[in-house]
């Protein structure tokens, strides 16, 4: 147990507030807080509204613990390549033409990052024009 505590201390892990009860385990005589989520300080700054919720125990001496991120604001949706684009006639040629038209200066990584960013923008615009707003 000392090694585990040292590990938590060395990484600076923090316990998230527990709602719904103080303890997560009981044998009906003894109560203890055994189960928990731990996060790093950087994640705590990124997700300050995370909480743990102790749920009703059903068939165990442990209470289930739910990590609640309902107060967490989502960021931009990540870019996703859609396989349906490949079925659209002329798509590969369109992407090839876009790719060859981009001009960026700098080292190879900056050039590649610039091309990919421009391609992403063009693909999103083209997708809306060709397929409209598709939600999943």
N, C-alpha and C positions, 0 to 999 in steps of 0.2 A: 504494500500500500504506500510505503514511503517513496518508492521509485515512481509510482504513478503521480503522487503529489509533486515530486520534483520535476517530472515531465511537464505537468500543467504549469508550474511556476516558471520553468525555463522558457516555455513558449509564450508566456504571458496570457494564457487562455483565461477567459472570463465566463462566469455563469450568467445565464440570461434569467431575468425575473420569472418566478414561477407563480402562476395564478391558479386559484382553485384549491389550494391546500398547501401546507408546509412540507409534508412528507410524501415520499413516493413508494414506500414499502412499509408493510406492517404484517406481523403475525398475530395481531389483535392484542398483544401484550406490550410489544416494543414497536416503536415507530422510528423510521430513519429516512434520510434523503439520499437514496442510492442512485437514482436515475436522473440524468440531466443532459442538456445540450451545452457544449462549451464552444465559444467562438473566440477568434483572435481580435485584438483591438482594432485592426483595420476593417474587419467585417462589422464590428460594432458601430464604427463610424459610418460605414456604408449602409447598414440596416439598423438604425437606432430604435426602431419600433418593434423589433422581434420580441416575442414573449413565449414562454412555455406554459401550456395549460395542462393541469392534471385532470385526467378524465376519470370516469367511474370505473372502478375495477370490477371485472366480471368473474373470472375464474382463476385468478392468480393472486399471489400475495403482493404483487407489484401493481401500482396504478399506472396505466398507460400515460405517456407524456406526449403531448401534441405540440410541435413547433409551429407557432402561429405567426405568419408573415402578412396577415391581412392588412396591416397598416403600412406595408412596404409599397412604395411607389415604383412601378415598373419604368424602365427606360425605353429607349427606342427598340422596336422589334429588330432582331438581327436579320441581315440579308440572307435569303434562301434562294438557291437556284432551283427553278421549277422544271422537272423533267418534261412537262407538256410543251415547253418552249422548243425542245428538240424536234417535236413533231410538226412544228409550224414550218411550212416550206420557205426556204431562203434564210432561215434563222442563222445557220452556221456562217453563211456568207456575210450576213449583216454584222455579226460579231467580229468577223475577220476584218471587215472594212472599218468598223469603229476602232478596233485595236490598232490598225495600221495608221489611223488618222491622228491618234493622240501623240502630242509632242511634249515631253517633259525633260528637264535638265537636272543634273546632279548625279550622285552615285547610283549604282544599280538598284539598291533598295528603294531610294526615293523615286526613281523613275517607275519601278514596278508598282509601288504604293499609289503613285499618281494615276497610272493607267488603270489599276483595279478600282480606284475610287470613281474615276470617270466612267468606266464600264458599268459599274453598279448603278450610277445615276441614269445612264442611258437605258439600261435594262429595265429599271423601274418605270421610267417614262414610257418605253415601248410596251411593257406589260400592261399598263393602264390603257394605252391606246388600243391594243389588240384584244385584251380580255376583260377590260373594265376592272372595277373593284371586286376582287374575289376575297371573301373572308372564309376562314376555316372554322 
